[in-house]
Amino acid sequence: MTEQEKKLSHQPAPYYANAARTITNSRGWETMFFFAEACMIIFYCVGTTFTTHGKSWTSDPAEIAAQQTAATMSIVTYYPMWQDIHVMVFVGFGFLMVFLKTHSWSSIGFTFLVAAWAIQCSVLFFGFWKLVIYKGHLEKINIDMPLLI
């Protein structure tokens, strides 16, 4: 081993080299995430409801057809935007903001986990503030296609 190789082998690692190892070795974030996800599930069960598109409270065929047409138009209008946004979030950030050389597939999995958590939080936060600001009172958040976008 040459003098130069000895000198390089004893240099300390950069400050960021052990950051991912420290995060994954400490199991506190897993416990916190599972607790936060349990709270999120409870918030969704207690504070949200689905939109009434597609639910028919009548037996009149003309009204059922009108409701189905409205639901179909809602899906045709909003689904392409929903799909494009989710492709950007999951594929774009999933592969753009990761370090494949050092962390491989674990960085993509962690990015997907953070993106899914952000989408869940945004549905609740936007729905809550929409109710508070526009309606002035609290009620169950109506989950529909525009809120998911």
CYANA upper distance limits for C-alpha pairs under 8 A (distance plus 0.5 A):
  1 MET  CA      5 GLU  CA      6.66
  1 MET  CA      6 LYS  CA      7.13
  2 THR  CA      6 LYS  CA      6.84
  3 GLU  CA      7 LYS  CA      6.72
  4 GLN  CA      8 LEU  CA      6.75
  5 GLU  CA      9 SER  CA      6.57
  6 LYS  CA     10 HIS  CA      7.00
  7 LYS  CA     11 GLN  CA      7.22
 13 ALA  CA     17 ALA  CA      6.73
 15 TYR  CA     19 ALA  CA      8.07
 16 TYR  CA     20 ALA  CA      8.37
 18 ASN  CA     22 THR  CA      6.53
 19 ALA  CA     23 ILE  CA      6.81
 20 ALA  CA     24 THR  CA      6.65
 21 ARG  CA     25 ASN  CA      6.45
 22 THR  CA     26 SER  CA      6.77
 23 ILE  CA     27 ARG  CA      8.42
 23 ILE  CA     29 TRP  CA      8.40
 27 ARG  CA     31 THR  CA      7.26
 28 GLY  CA     32 MET  CA      6.74
 29 TRP  CA     33 PHE  CA      6.45
 30 GLU  CA     34 PHE  CA      6.67
 31 THR  CA     35 PHE  CA      6.65
 32 MET  CA     36 ALA  CA      6.55
 33 PHE  CA     37 GLU  CA      6.51
 34 PHE  CA     38 ALA  CA      6.63
 35 PHE  CA     39 CYS  CA      6.82
 36 ALA  CA     40 MET  CA      6.64
 37 GLU  CA     41 ILE  CA      6.69
 38 ALA  CA     42 ILE  CA      6.83
 39 CYS  CA     43 PHE  CA      6.67
 40 MET  CA     44 TYR  CA      6.70
 40 MET  CA    120 GLN  CA      8.28
 40 MET  CA    121 CYS  CA      8.43
 41 ILE  CA     45 CYS  CA      6.67
 42 ILE  CA     46 VAL  CA      6.56
 43 PHE  CA     47 GLY  CA      6.02
 43 PHE  CA     48 THR  CA      8.09
 44 TYR  CA     48 THR  CA      5.82
 44 TYR  CA    124 LEU  CA      8.33
 46 VAL  CA    140 LYS  CA      8.41
 47 GLY  CA    139 GLU  CA      8.09
 47 GLY  CA    140 LYS  CA      5.39
 47 GLY  CA    141 ILE  CA      6.58
 48 THR  CA    140 LYS  CA      5.41
 48 THR  CA    141 ILE  CA      4.98
 48 THR  CA    142 ASN  CA      6.47
 48 THR  CA    143 ILE  CA      7.24
 49 THR  CA    140 LYS  CA      6.74
 49 THR  CA    141 ILE  CA      6.54
 49 THR  CA    142 ASN  CA      5.58
 49 THR  CA    143 ILE  CA      6.53
 50 PHE  CA    142 ASN  CA      5.95
 50 PHE  CA    143 ILE  CA      5.35
 50 PHE  CA    144 ASP  CA      6.96
 51 THR  CA    142 ASN  CA      6.21
 51 THR  CA    143 ILE  CA      6.33
 51 THR  CA    144 ASP  CA      5.95
 53 HIS  CA     67 GLN  CA      7.31
 53 HIS  CA     68 GLN  CA      8.16
 53 HIS  CA     70 ALA  CA      7.94
 53 HIS  CA     71 ALA  CA      5.85
 54 GLY  CA     67 GLN  CA      6.83
 54 GLY  CA     68 GLN  CA      6.50
 54 GLY  CA     71 ALA  CA      6.54
 55 LYS  CA     67 GLN  CA      8.47
 56 SER  CA     64 ILE  CA      6.77
 56 SER  CA     67 GLN  CA      7.93
 58 THR  CA     63 GLU  CA      7.83
 58 THR  CA     64 ILE  CA      7.69
 59 SER  CA     63 GLU  CA      8.43
 59 SER  CA     64 ILE  CA      7.77
 60 ASP  CA     64 ILE  CA      6.76
 61 PRO  CA     65 ALA  CA      6.57
 62 ALA  CA     66 ALA  CA      6.73
 63 GLU  CA     67 GLN  CA      6.68
 64 ILE  CA     68 GLN  CA      6.65
 65 ALA  CA     69 THR  CA      6.60
 66 ALA  CA     70 ALA  CA      6.73
 67 GLN  CA     71 ALA  CA      6.65
 68 GLN  CA     72 THR  CA      6.53
 69 THR  CA     73 MET  CA      6.60
 70 ALA  CA     74 SER  CA      6.71
 71 ALA  CA     75 ILE  CA      6.85
 72 THR  CA     76 VAL  CA      6.58
 73 MET  CA     77 THR  CA      6.44
 74 SER  CA     78 TYR  CA      6.56
 74 SER  CA     79 TYR  CA      8.48
 74 SER  CA    145 MET  CA      8.03
 75 ILE  CA     79 TYR  CA      5.76
 75 ILE  CA    145 MET  CA      8.02
 76 VAL  CA     80 PRO  CA      7.78
 77 THR  CA     81 MET  CA      8.40
 78 TYR  CA     82 TRP  CA      6.71
 78 TYR  CA    145 MET  CA      6.90
 78 TYR  CA    146 PRO  CA      7.34
 78 TYR  CA    149 ILE  CA      8.36
 79 TYR  CA     83 GLN  CA      6.50
 79 TYR  CA    145 MET  CA      8.11
 80 PRO  CA     84 ASP  CA      6.63
 81 MET  CA     85 ILE  CA      6.66
 81 MET  CA    149 ILE  CA      7.64
 82 TRP  CA     86 HIS  CA      6.73
 82 TRP  CA    148 LEU  CA      7.76
 82 TRP  CA    149 ILE  CA      5.76
 83 GLN  CA     87 VAL  CA      6.62
 84 ASP  CA     88 MET  CA      6.74
 85 ILE  CA     89 VAL  CA      6.70
 85 ILE  CA    149 ILE  CA      7.86
 86 HIS  CA     90 PHE  CA      6.41
 86 HIS  CA     91 VAL  CA      8.44
 87 VAL  CA     91 VAL  CA      5.88
 87 VAL  CA     92 GLY  CA      7.30
 88 MET  CA     92 GLY  CA      5.13
 88 MET  CA     93 PHE  CA      7.34
 89 VAL  CA     93 PHE  CA      5.90
 89 VAL  CA     94 GLY  CA      7.65
 89 VAL  CA    115 ALA  CA      7.42
 90 PHE  CA     94 GLY  CA      5.66
 90 PHE  CA    111 THR  CA      8.25
 90 PHE  CA    112 PHE  CA      6.67
 90 PHE  CA    115 ALA  CA      7.36
 91 VAL  CA     95 PHE  CA      6.52
 92 GLY  CA     96 LEU  CA      6.18
 93 PHE  CA     97 MET  CA      5.76
 93 PHE  CA     98 VAL  CA      8.18
 93 PHE  CA    111 THR  CA      7.75
 94 GLY  CA     98 VAL  CA      7.09
 94 GLY  CA    108 ILE  CA      5.78
 94 GLY  CA    111 THR  CA      6.07
 94 GLY  CA    112 PHE  CA      6.97
 95 PHE  CA    108 ILE  CA      7.21
 98 VAL  CA    103 HIS  CA      8.46
 98 VAL  CA    107 SER  CA      6.17
 98 VAL  CA    108 ILE  CA      6.94
 98 VAL  CA    111 THR  CA      8.14
 99 PHE  CA    103 HIS  CA      6.31
 99 PHE  CA    104 SER  CA      7.34
 99 PHE  CA    107 SER  CA      7.19
100 LEU  CA    104 SER  CA      4.75
100 LEU  CA    105 TRP  CA      7.39
100 LEU  CA    107 SER  CA      7.61
103 HIS  CA    107 SER  CA      6.14
104 SER  CA    108 ILE  CA      7.99
105 TRP  CA    109 GLY  CA      6.80
106 SER  CA    110 PHE  CA      6.60
107 SER  CA    111 THR  CA      6.62
108 ILE  CA    112 PHE  CA      6.69
109 GLY  CA    113 LEU  CA      6.70
110 PHE  CA    114 VAL  CA      6.73
111 THR  CA    115 ALA  CA      6.60
112 PHE  CA    116 ALA  CA      6.58
113 LEU  CA    117 TRP  CA      6.72
114 VAL  CA    118 ALA  CA      6.59
115 ALA  CA    119 ILE  CA      6.75
116 ALA  CA    120 GLN  CA      6.85
117 TRP  CA    121 CYS  CA      6.72
118 ALA  CA    122 SER  CA      6.50
119 ILE  CA    123 VAL  CA      6.80
120 GLN  CA    124 LEU  CA      7.18
121 CYS  CA    125 PHE  CA      6.52
122 SER  CA    126 PHE  CA      6.22
123 VAL  CA    127 GLY  CA      6.44
123 VAL  CA    143 ILE  CA      8.40
123 VAL  CA    147 LEU  CA      6.90
123 VAL  CA    148 LEU  CA      6.90
124 LEU  CA    128 PHE  CA      6.48
124 LEU  CA    141 ILE  CA      8.15
125 PHE  CA    129 TRP  CA      6.67
126 PHE  CA    130 LYS  CA      6.41
126 PHE  CA    147 LEU  CA      8.05
127 GLY  CA    131 LEU  CA      6.77
127 GLY  CA    141 ILE  CA      6.13
127 GLY  CA    142 ASN  CA      8.01
127 GLY  CA    143 ILE  CA      8.44
127 GLY  CA    147 LEU  CA      7.70
128 PHE  CA    132 VAL  CA      6.74
128 PHE  CA    138 LEU  CA      8.19
128 PHE  CA    141 ILE  CA      7.30
129 TRP  CA    133 ILE  CA      6.30
130 LYS  CA    134 TYR  CA      6.16
130 LYS  CA    135 LYS  CA      7.85
131 LEU  CA    135 LYS  CA      5.56
131 LEU  CA    136 GLY  CA      6.84
131 LEU  CA    137 HIS  CA      6.85
131 LEU  CA    138 LEU  CA      6.54
131 LEU  CA    139 GLU  CA      7.88
131 LEU  CA    141 ILE  CA      8.08
132 VAL  CA    136 GLY  CA      5.25
132 VAL  CA    137 HIS  CA      6.09
132 VAL  CA    138 LEU  CA      6.85
143 ILE  CA    147 LEU  CA      6.72
143 ILE  CA    148 LEU  CA      7.79
144 ASP  CA    148 LEU  CA      7.01
145 MET  CA    149 ILE  CA      7.02
